[in-house]
Amino acid sequence: MERHVECLTREQVAHGHQVSMAFRHGSVVPRGATRLPLRAATLSRALAPASDRLAFGAEVAAAVRRLCDGPGSPAVDLVHLHGDHLEASLLGPVCRRLGIPLFLTVHGALTQRHRRLARHAFKHVAAFIALGSATAADLVARGVDERRVLTMSSGLELSAMLSPTGPPPREPGLIVSVGALDPVKNHGLLIEAFHELARSRPTLRFVIAGDGPERDRLARLAAAGPGVELAGPLSRADVYRLVRRAEVFALASRRLTGKGEGVPTAALEALALGTPVVVSSEASLEPVVTDREVYRIFRSGSTADAVRVLGGVLDDETARNKMSALGVRAASALDWALVAERVENWYRVGRDSGVPSDLQRNPNP
C-alpha cells in the first residue's frame, strides 16, 4: 500500500497537483509533496490499544479539521483514503461535515466481520476504488452502489523494469514467488506442490522472496526436501532480476476471515517481465487482465490442482512462450502514468456527483 501511494502521489505531483500525505507508519514523501502532521489526542490514544488503524483515522480526521479551520485556510478539494471501513468510520463523517468528497481505495478483500460498521462507514464515502473484482464485490455486498466503484489495479513502474543489458536467459526449472510470508499468501501450499513436482523433476528450484511471521513454519516445510530457498526480503531491482530469470511465477493467495488478496501487483510485475504466471483462483487478475490465455489459474487451497497446473506450464515451452508475449502486452497498459490518469478522471466524477447521498447519476468515467 505504501508503494502504491508513493507512486500515485509522484504522478499527481507531476501533473501539477498539490498533495499532502498523512501516515502513522512509513517514511516516503515524494519530491513536491508535503506531509500533513498528525497529533495524538485523547480519542486516538484511547483507540490505539484496540486498533492502530482506528487511531490513525481519528488523527487524520482531526488534522483535516485543523487544515480547514479559520479564514485563509487552504482549500481541500478532496481526501483520498487508502484503507477500509475502519479508517472511513472516523474520517468519513468529518469530511462530510466539511463538504469535502472522500475517496476510498480498498486494496484487498474485506474482512467478514464488522459488516454493520462497514455499511455505516461507507455511506460517508463519495466514491471507491477497488483493487480487483473480489474487492469490488465485497463493497457491493456491504451496500455500496456499484456505480460508485471503479475497479482497477495498482500501476507498474515499467521503466524501472527495463533491463539495460536485455533479458537474461531463463533458468530451466526455476519457479519464483514474491510476497510477504503471511498466512494469506499461502506459500506453504506452493512448497508442498513443489516437493510433489520435484519427485519427477529433480532439477526444479523454488525461490520465495519476502519476509514475515510465517518464516519459521515455511522453513520447516521447505526442509522436507531439496530445492526450496527462502530468499528473504530483496531490493526491488533484485526481485526483478530474480523474476526475470524464472520459468514460472506462482502465487497461491487465499481468502481468510480477516483479509484477502486484491489484484496482486507482484503477479502483474511478473507479466511485465515476461515471466509466465500461475495464480490461485483467489488471486485472480480480473478485471485488469481479462484474457485467460495470459496466465493460468489453479483452484485455491488445492495442492493437487497447483501441481497439475504448474506441471503443465513447466512441461510446455510453447505455452510458456505464448504466455510471456501476451503478459508483456497486457502489462503495457498498466504504467503508473496511465493508472494515475484513470484515478484523476475518477476524482472529477466523484466531485461532480456531490456528497454520497446525492449521487443520482451513473458516475462511470
Buried (B, 14 or more C-beta within 10 A) or exposed (E): BEEBBBBBBBBBBBEEBEBBBBBBEEEBBBEBBEEBEBEEEEBBEEBBEEEBBBBBBBBBBBBBEEBBEEEEEEEBEBBBBBBBBBBBBBBBBBBBEBEBBBBBBBBBBBBEEBBEBBBBBBBBBBBBBBBBBBBBBBBBEBEBBEBBBBBBBBBBBBEEBEEEEEEEEBBEBBBBBBBBBBBBBBBBBBBBBBBBBBEEBEEBBBBBBBBBEBBEBBEEBBEEBEBBEBBEEBEEEEBBBBBBBBBBBBBBBBBBEEBBBBBBBBBBBBBBBBBBBBBBBBBBBBBBBEEEEBBBBBBBBBBEBBBBBBBEBBEEEEBBEBBBEBBBEBBEEBBBBBBBBBBBEBBEBBBEBEBBEEBEEEBEE
